[in-house]
Amino acid sequence: MNVPNQEYLIQRARSGDALAFETLVKAFYPLILNFSYRLLGSRADAEDATQDVFVKAAKKLSSLRKPSVFSAWLYSIASSTCTDLIRKRSRQRVNEKHYSEACASEFDLPKNGSVWELVGRLPQALKDAVVLVYWEGVNHAHAATILNCAESTVSWRVHEAKKQLRGMLEECI
């Protein structure tokens, strides 16, 4: 894409001129959005990725050596951003599967999404502990560090979550 005064706009943006960077974003946004959409297959994900691309571009603009390759540079950032999102989605699907299997075996249930729906009803503190321990696979000590509480508190929260989940399951039966 040929943007009038592109190199001048890039130099101004490097100097902190927000209006110059906004002009570049408006010019290249549709291209990066379409590229991201083709890679991700989801309009919402493509919009999120495109916003991330321009945030990264703003932060890294000083590292762009040749303003003439700005569009190629943006496409490179977009490709990396979309690849990261695809990897993240893949890890989430694997984690969801492991989480459902762990919860199902813990409560002697069929391996399906119904356990996750019940976990979603738990108070936030209990849900956080369960997700960290059963979904993310972290031990209670590490979960305590993440949640900024004592290890015994994590243990209690997991125990209380199991108790509440058992109660919910009994109501369903």
C-alpha positions as CSV (number, residue, x, y, z in Angstrom):
1,M,0.0,0.0,0.0
2,N,1.3,3.4,-0.9
3,V,0.4,6.0,1.7
4,P,1.2,9.6,0.8
5,N,4.0,10.9,3.0
6,Q,4.4,7.5,4.6
7,E,8.0,8.0,5.6
8,Y,7.4,11.4,6.9
9,L,4.4,10.1,9.0
10,I,6.7,7.3,10.4
11,Q,9.4,9.8,11.3
12,R,6.7,12.0,13.0
13,A,5.2,9.0,14.8
14,R,8.7,8.0,16.0
15,S,9.0,11.6,17.5
16,G,5.8,11.0,19.5
17,D,3.3,12.6,17.1
18,A,0.1,10.6,17.9
19,L,-1.8,12.1,15.0
20,A,0.8,10.8,12.6
21,F,0.6,7.3,14.1
22,E,-3.2,7.5,14.0
23,T,-3.0,8.3,10.3
24,L,-0.8,5.3,9.7
25,V,-3.2,3.1,11.7
26,K,-6.2,4.3,9.7
27,A,-4.4,3.6,6.4
28,F,-3.1,0.1,7.3
29,Y,-5.8,-1.2,9.7
30,P,-8.0,-2.7,7.0
31,L,-5.1,-4.6,5.5
32,I,-3.9,-6.0,8.8
33,L,-7.5,-6.8,9.9
34,N,-8.1,-8.8,6.6
35,F,-4.8,-10.6,6.9
36,S,-5.5,-11.5,10.6
37,Y,-9.0,-12.7,9.7
38,R,-7.6,-15.0,7.0
39,L,-5.2,-16.5,9.5
40,L,-7.6,-16.8,12.4
41,G,-11.0,-17.3,10.8
42,S,-12.8,-15.3,13.4
43,R,-13.7,-11.6,13.0
44,A,-13.6,-11.0,16.8
45,D,-10.2,-12.6,17.1
46,A,-8.9,-10.8,14.1
47,E,-10.1,-7.4,15.6
48,D,-8.3,-8.2,18.9
49,A,-5.2,-9.3,17.1
50,T,-5.2,-6.2,14.9
51,Q,-5.4,-4.0,17.9
52,D,-2.5,-5.9,19.5
53,V,-0.5,-5.5,16.3
54,F,-0.8,-1.7,16.4
55,V,-0.1,-1.5,20.1
56,K,3.1,-3.6,19.5
57,A,3.9,-1.4,16.4
58,A,3.6,1.8,18.5
59,K,6.0,0.3,21.1
60,K,8.5,-1.0,18.5
61,L,8.4,1.8,16.0
62,S,11.8,3.0,17.0
63,S,13.2,-0.4,15.9
64,L,12.0,0.0,12.3
65,R,15.1,0.7,10.4
66,K,13.7,1.3,6.9
67,P,10.4,3.2,6.9
68,S,9.9,2.0,3.3
69,V,9.2,-1.5,4.6
70,F,6.6,-0.4,7.1
71,S,3.8,-2.6,5.7
72,A,6.0,-5.7,5.5
73,W,7.0,-5.0,9.1
74,L,3.3,-4.7,10.2
75,Y,2.5,-8.0,8.4
76,S,5.4,-9.6,10.2
77,I,4.0,-8.4,13.6
78,A,0.5,-9.5,12.6
79,S,1.8,-13.0,11.6
80,S,3.5,-13.4,14.9
81,T,0.5,-12.1,16.9
82,C,-1.9,-14.4,15.1
83,T,0.4,-17.4,15.5
84,D,0.7,-16.7,19.2
85,L,-3.1,-16.5,19.5
86,I,-3.5,-19.8,17.6
87,R,-1.0,-21.4,20.0
88,K,-2.9,-20.0,23.0
89,R,-6.2,-21.3,21.7
90,S,-4.7,-24.7,21.2
91,R,-3.3,-24.7,24.7
92,Q,-6.7,-23.6,26.1
93,R,-8.4,-26.5,24.3
94,V,-5.9,-29.0,25.7
95,N,-6.2,-27.4,29.2
96,E,-10.0,-27.6,29.0
97,K,-9.8,-31.3,28.0
98,H,-7.4,-32.0,30.9
99,Y,-9.5,-30.0,33.3
100,S,-12.7,-31.7,32.4
101,E,-11.0,-35.1,32.7
102,A,-9.4,-34.2,36.0
103,C,-12.7,-32.9,37.4
104,A,-14.6,-35.8,36.0
105,S,-12.3,-38.3,37.6
106,E,-12.3,-36.4,40.9
107,F,-16.1,-36.5,41.0
108,D,-16.6,-39.8,39.2
109,L,-18.5,-38.2,36.3
110,P,-18.6,-38.6,32.6
111,K,-15.9,-36.5,30.8
112,N,-17.9,-33.6,29.5
113,G,-18.3,-29.8,29.9
114,S,-20.9,-30.0,32.6
115,V,-18.3,-29.9,35.4
116,W,-16.9,-26.7,34.0
117,E,-20.4,-25.2,34.0
118,L,-20.8,-26.1,37.7
119,V,-17.3,-24.6,38.5
120,G,-18.5,-21.4,36.8
121,R,-21.1,-21.1,39.6
122,L,-18.6,-21.2,42.4
123,P,-17.6,-18.0,44.2
124,Q,-14.6,-16.4,42.5
125,A,-12.0,-17.3,45.2
126,L,-13.0,-21.0,45.0
127,K,-13.1,-21.0,41.2
128,D,-9.6,-19.4,41.0
129,A,-8.2,-22.1,43.3
130,V,-9.8,-24.9,41.4
131,V,-8.8,-23.6,38.0
132,L,-5.2,-23.1,39.1
133,V,-4.9,-26.6,40.7
134,Y,-7.0,-28.7,38.3
135,W,-6.8,-26.8,35.0
136,E,-3.4,-25.2,35.1
137,G,-1.9,-28.1,37.1
138,V,-0.1,-25.9,39.6
139,N,0.6,-27.2,43.2
140,H,-1.0,-25.6,46.2
141,A,2.2,-23.7,47.1
142,H,2.4,-22.1,43.7
143,A,-1.3,-21.3,43.6
144,A,-0.9,-19.6,47.0
145,T,1.8,-17.4,45.5
146,I,-0.4,-16.5,42.5
147,L,-3.4,-15.9,44.7
148,N,-1.4,-14.0,47.3
149,C,-2.7,-16.1,50.2
150,A,-1.4,-19.0,52.4
151,E,-1.0,-22.5,51.0
152,S,-3.5,-23.7,53.6
153,T,-6.0,-21.2,52.3
154,V,-5.6,-22.7,48.8
155,S,-6.1,-26.2,50.2
156,W,-9.2,-25.0,52.1
157,R,-10.6,-23.3,48.9
158,V,-10.1,-26.5,46.9
159,H,-11.7,-28.6,49.6
160,E,-14.6,-26.2,49.9
161,A,-15.0,-26.1,46.1
162,K,-15.2,-29.9,46.0
163,K,-17.8,-29.8,48.8
164,Q,-19.9,-27.2,47.0
165,L,-19.6,-29.0,43.7
166,R,-20.7,-32.3,45.3
167,G,-23.8,-30.5,46.6
168,M,-24.5,-29.0,43.2
169,L,-24.2,-32.5,41.6
170,E,-26.5,-34.0,44.2
171,E,-29.1,-31.4,43.3
172,C,-28.8,-32.3,39.6
173,I,-29.4,-36.0,40.3
